[in-house]
Structure formats: structure tokens, C-alpha cells
Amino acid sequence: MYHLAWINNVATRYRCHLFQALLNEADKRYTKFDGIFMAAYLPGQKLHEDLPESAKAFRVEPGVQVRWNRVFIHLNSRLVARILMHPPDAIVLCGWADITSAALEILMPIFRRRTVLLMWAEANCYSTRHEYGPVAAVRRFLASRCDALVVPGEIAVSTIKTAWRVPNPNFIVLPNLVDESFFNAAVQHQHHARAGARSMLGIPASSRILLCPARLDERTKGILTFLNHSRDIWTDQTVLVLAGAGPDEHAIREWITANSRQASIKLVGQVKASRLVELQAAADGLVLPSISDPNPLAVIEGLWAGLPLLLSRCCGNALEAVVHGQNGWLFWPNKATEVRETLIQFFNMPSDELRQMGARSVQIARERFSTKPAVKRFFDNVEDLIREKHGDIKSVVLPTARGAR
């Protein structure tokens, strides 16, 4: 009946999961869906090494990558030309701060007015830069050209209205999604190996473990700030496991040595999904002390894994993921007192109450982050926008959409 395309920058495990879910829902609706990546991977990152089998179903367009100020910009002129020559009925672009997306956001409303133009926006006021000036003006201009902005949650909506100051925006809410069948089932399966997983980490079975799956980048994740706020709380019986790599790994190792915390702060490096579920099964809770984090997937993975969450209020999905006191705690990462009080509550909480918190996390995940219902609502909203432009969705049968999957 119609053709939906989604363009993203690089293939990752969670994006392939989303694309596969969109493809499955499109099949049910006799609709064509194209998942397109602008690059196979980013230099220096290894996320492409942990892709699911479904990644083969989606196209990678050739192009050029340019690194500017620690950000990769994609130049895919052939992709832009192909979309303009054979426009889908609706297209989702991966954001405004990329030349390929920006080109389509400028050109589609001029040359392909009947295409519903959508932009994914993980806006977060705590990580928004350039609230004023020329960059802010460009961002506002590009966002305002879209028929709707696809956002993961409440913080994104408020940020676009207030910090971005986009006039009269339309929103489609689609939370970041992970493969719940993998994280929930795999962690439950791994619980029987909990003692073994702790033993491999050199952690006593009686210790209370907090898992922090995060890139070791102080600008965004704030791990050194978190450690400095809580330096005297960690003991041999309270352990923080840092799963990730990044530019501040050396500084964190120096902090551990200087503060004699080798027994209570463990660095395990970047881990694949199969290893991550082992760490989740070994942990008693998950912490993310981010100071600038648009919408971290580690939070959603932690929910499905059935862990209590200790979550910075600066995380873009904090309001959807944590009911304070029920499945975890929210704190301001720059307030030492709040950080310390949150950790003390977690460490003093009886084990059976922590397990109840973990069960509430799974319940929240099912209510707010289940893949099939979220994708179904997304398609319903896209079809409403198509009807507004075309009058009758049944009349939308372009040459590129015939013979839909």
C-alpha cells in the first residue's frame, strides 16, 4: 500500500532489532519497509562485531565519513539522489546534525512534497549545546521542515519545545528498544551461573555488585565525578563493575590505584551482548551516573534484565524507566550528597527487597518498552500523517511500493 524508509548512520545491535521489528510489522500491513545505513561501522568502534543475523536484511549505502570534533559526519550523495528520484511515501531521517540528513530535510519539502518527512530526535536538555546562535538556528530550521519528530520520551518532547524552540512541532513517540527476548530470557538463564560469574571477576559471593555499562568518557558518562563523590563508600563488599572502554580509561585506572580501590572497582572493558548478560546476572543493580546522555540503551537493557536502577536524572529516559523508590532511585550526578545517599540506600537494602525492585523493572519494561506494541503505534501514527497528505492511504501506490513485501 505504501513505502516507508528509515535512514540511520551505522548498524548497531539495537538498530537492527528495530529495523527487523519494523519490517515484520510492515509485512503484516502489506507495506514496503527499507532499512538503510549510511555506513557499516565507525572507525575505532567495534559495535559492528556484535550484530544479530538480521543485520544482513538491511542495506548499507556507500559514502564518505568525515570526522569533526569527535563526531563522524556522513556524506552519501548517491543515497540523496536515489531518494529524490524514487521517493518513499514516508521517510525517517536519523537527525539534523548530519549532511546527508540535512540535505534531505532541505530538498524533500521542495521537490517531494507528498513524502511524509520524519526526523528521529534524541533531544535532551542536559546534553543540548548551542541553545542560541547560528547552530541553534540551523537545527530549528531543519526540525521545523519535518511533518513530525520521532522522539523516545518526555524529556525529548520538552527539550524540542523549550531548548530547541521549534514552532508547533508534531511528535511521534517511539522509545528506544532492545531485543527483550534476548536480555530478559538470557539473564534469567544465566542466574544459575551467578556464583561462577562472580568468581571469574574475583568478587566474593556475598558482595553487593553494581554494574555500570558505559563508555568511559567523562564528558558524557561522568564516572570519575561519581567515583569522587562516593570514594569513601566503596568497600571490599561493595563492588562497582565498569563494562566499557573509552578515552578516560587511563584516568579511571589511575584513580583506582591512587585510592586503593582495586578490590571494589573492576574494569572489564568493552563487552559483547553475550558477556553483558552474564554481568547482568551477576549484578544486584545497575548504575548510570551520566551528566550528558541523550537516551542510553543500557537503561532499557537493565530493565529487561530485572535489575534495580540507580539512574542520573540527566539520562533522557530517566522519567520513563524509573519510578523513584519502586524499581530504583533517581539522583542528580553533580550533587555529592544525593549520590552518596542513593548508594547507601542501595547497599543497605535487604536482598529480597532488591529482587522485588528488579521484578518491578521488568514490569515497567513490558509496559513501556515492549517492541511489538511500540512499533505498531509508530505505524499507526505514520499512516495518520500519510492520510493527511494523501487523503486516502489506499491511493498511495507509487512505483517503488508495488510488489510490497
N, C-alpha and C positions, 0 to 999 in steps of 0.2 A: 504493500500500500504506500509506503513512503521509505525514505532513505535517511538514516541517522549516522553521522560520522563523529568520532571523537579523536582529537589530536592531542597527544601528550609528548613530553620531551623524551624521556628514556624509559625503557622497560624495567619495571621492578616487580617483585612478587605480588604486592598488593594491587598494583595497576592491572596486571594480567588477570588477577582474580576478578576485579571489577569488570574488565572488558569481557571476560568469559560469562559473567552473570548478565551483562547487557546483551550479549549475543544470544544467550539462552532465552531471555525474555523477548527479544526481537523475533526469534523463531516462533514463539507462541503466537505472536501478533502478525505473522506473515510479513515481517518487516525486514529490510536490509540494514545490517549494522556493520560499520567499518571501524575497527580499532587501529589507529595509526601512531607509530612512534617516530620522532624526528631523529633519533639516534639509538644505536644498540646499547651503548653504555657511555658513561662519563670517564675520561682518563683519570686514573688514580683511585677509582672506586671499584668495588667488587660485587655490587648488587646483582649484576647480570649473571654471576656464577651460581645464584640461588633461585633461579626462575623455575616455575612449575612447567609441566609439559604443555599446558595450554598456551604458553607464550608463542609457540610455533604458528598459532592461528592468526596472528596479527602482523601487520605489515610494518617494516622499518624502511622509511624513506631516506635515500642518500642525501647528504647535505654537508655543511661545514660547521664545525664548532669553534667558537672563539671564546677564550677565557678573558673576563674583565672583572677585576676586583673580587676574585674568588667566586665568581658566578660564570656559568657557561651559557653563552648565547648561541642559538641555533639559526643557521641560515639555510633555508630549504626553499629556494626559488622554484624548483620544479614542482614541489608539492603545492605551493601557492598557485602556480599556473594550472595545475591539474584540477584543483578545487574550483577555480574560477571557470574553467572550461566545462566541467561536469559537476555542477553544484549539487550537494545533497539538499534534502528538504529541511534538515536541521543539522547544525554543526556545533560541537562543544570544543572550545579552544582552551589551552592549558593555562592561560594567564595573560597579563598585559605586558610583562617585562621581558618580552622575547620578540625578536624582529619578525620571525615567521608569523606568530600570533598577531602582532601589531599590524602587519601588512594586511592580513585577512580582516581584522577588525575595521580597518580603514576602507578596504576595497569592496567587501561584500555588501554593505549597505548602499554602495553606489551602483555596482554592476549586477548584483544578485539580490535584489530587494525582497524577493519572495522566500529566500532562505532564512529560517529562524536562526539567529546568531546568539549563541550562548557562550559565556566565559566562566571557567572554573576560578573561584576566588577564595583562597585560604586566608582571608584578611584577618588580622589580629592587631588590635590597637597597641598591644605590648611589644610588637615587633615591627610596627609600621615606621618607616623612615620617610623623610621628605613630606611631612604633612602640609607644608606650604612650598611655594616656589614652582619652577618650571617642571620638575619631575612630577610633582603632585598634580599639576595641571594636565600633563600628558596622560597620567593614569586616570584621572577623572574623565577626560575626553574619550579615551578608549572604552572605559567601562560604560559610559553613557550611550555608546553606539550599539550596545547589545540589547537584544529583546529581553533577556533575563540573565541574572548572575547565579551560577550554581555554587552554593555555599555549604560548608559542612555543619554549621550550627549557629547558635545565638550570638557568640562574640563576633563572628564574621559579619552577620547582619548589622549589628550596632556599629562596627568599625566602618563599614562601607557608607553608612548613613552619616556618621559624625566625623570620623577622621579623614575618610576619602571625600566626603561631601558630594557624592554622586546624586544628581537631582532625580527624584522619584524613581528609584530603582525597583525592578521586579526581581523576586527571588524564587529559586527552586532549591529546596533543602535536600541535599544528598550527603549523608555523613560519610566520612572515610570508612572503608570497610575492609575487613581482613577475612581470610578463609576460616570461618568459625569451626567447620568440621575438622580442620587440622589442629587448631590451637586448643579447642576445648577437649576433643577426644584424645589428642596426643598427650596433653598434660595429665589427664586422668589416668591414661595408660602408664605414664611414667611414674606415677606416685608410688608404685610398689618398689621402684628403684631409688627412692628418695635418699635412703641412708647411703647407698653406693655413690650417688651423685655428690653428696656432701663429703664423702670420704675422698673422692677424686680431687675436690677443691681444698682438701686439708682442713675441713671445718668440722668440729665435733657435732655429733648428732643432736646435742642439747642446745646448740646455739640458735639464736634468732637471726634469720637472714633476711636482708633487704636486697632486692635485685634492682639495679639501675641500668637498663638497656639504653644507652645513649651515645651519641657521637661525643668524643672528648674535645669539645670546642667550648671554651669558657664564654665566648660572646653570646652563645645561644643556650647552652645547657647549664651553665652556672655551677659546675660540680665543685670547683675549688672554693667558691663562695660558700656553698653548702657545707663543705668539709671544715672550713674555718669557723663557721657558726656553731658547729657541733663537735669540735675537736676533742673535748673532754668527756663526751658521752660514750664514745666507742670503747668497748672492752673486748676481751677475748671471746666473750659470749654474745656479743652483738656485732654482726658482720655485714659489711656492705660489699656486694659483688658488682663490679663495673664491667659491663659487657659492651665493648665498643672500642673504636680507635679514633684518632684524630690529632690535630695539631698540638693539643695541650697534654698529650700522654706523658711526655717527659716531665713537664711541670708537676703533674699529679704524682708521678713516681717519686720525684724529689720531695714533695710534701709528705708522702707516706714515710719515707726514710727519715726526714727531719723530725717527724712527730712520733716515730717508733710505732707505727700502726700497721706493720706488716701482717700481723695476725688478724686484724679486724677490717682491713681494706684490701680486697682482692681484685686484681685486674686480669681479665681473661681474654681480652682482645675482641676483635670483630668475630661474631659467631654466625653460622648459618641457622636457618629455622629449626632444623632437626636438633641442633645443640641448644638453641634457645629454649625449646620446650623442656629439655632436661633441667635447665637452670630454673625455669618457672616452677617445675615440680619440686625442686629442692628448696625454693624460697618460701618465706612466710608472708611476704608483701612486696610491693613494687613501689619505688620512689622515682619521681622525676622532678628535680628542683629547677626547671628551666626558667631563664629570665627573658627569653625571646624565642617562642616556639609556636609556629602558626597552628598546627594541628597534628600532634605526634601520634603515630600509629602504635607506638609502644603502649600507650594508654589503653587502646582498644584490645590489643593482644592480651594485656594484663587482665582486662575484664573477662574475656572469654576463658582465660586460664584459671579463673576463680581466685584471684588474689585481691586482698585489700590494697587500696591505692593511697599513697601519700603524694599528693599532686600539687604542684605550684599553680596558683591562680592565674599565672601568665600563660599557661597552656591553652590553646584555642578550643579544646574540647573539654575543659575542666567542668563547665557547668552541666554538660550532658552526662559526663562519666562518673562524677562523684556526688553522692548525697551525703553531705558532711555528717560524720558520726554514724552513718549506716553502713556504708561499704568502704569507708576510708576517711581521709582528712584533707582539707584544703589549707594551704598556707601561702603567705607572701614570701618569696625566696630571699628578699633583701632585709627581712626582719628577723634578726637572730633569735629573738625571744619566741616567735611563732615556730621557727624551725625546730628549736630545742623542745618546746612543749609538745609538738607533734611527734617527734621521735620518742620522747619519754612515754607518751600515751601508747604508742605502738609497742615499745619494748615491755611495758607493764601490763599490756592487755593479755588476759588468760587465753590459752591456745584455742579453747572451744569457742570463745567469742570471736577470735580472728577467723576461724573457719566459717562462722555464721556471716561475718562480713564478706568473706570470699564467695559464699553462696549468693549473697545479695548482688555482688558484682556480676555474676553470671546472669542473674535475673535482669539487671539493667542492660546488659549486653543483648539479651533476647528482645527486650522491649524497644531498644533504641538503635541497635547496630546489627540487626539481622539483615542479611544480604537480600534475600528474595523480596520481602516487603518493601525495603528501601528502593530497590531497582524498579519494582512495579509502580510505586508512587512517582518515581522520576519519569517513567514513560508516560504515565497519565498526564503529568504536568506538561511535558513536551508536546503531547498531542493536543492539549488545550491551546497552546501557543500556535501550533500549526493551523488549527481550526480558525483562530483569529485572523491569520493571514490569508488563508485559502477558502474559508467559508465552509467547506466540506472536506474532511480528511480523505474520503473515498476518491475524490477527484485528483489527489496528489499521486500521480503515477508518472514520474519522469523516466526517460530512457534508462538512466542509471539505476533505477529502482525496480525495473521489470525483472521478473525471474528471481524475486527475492528468495532468500534462503528459506 
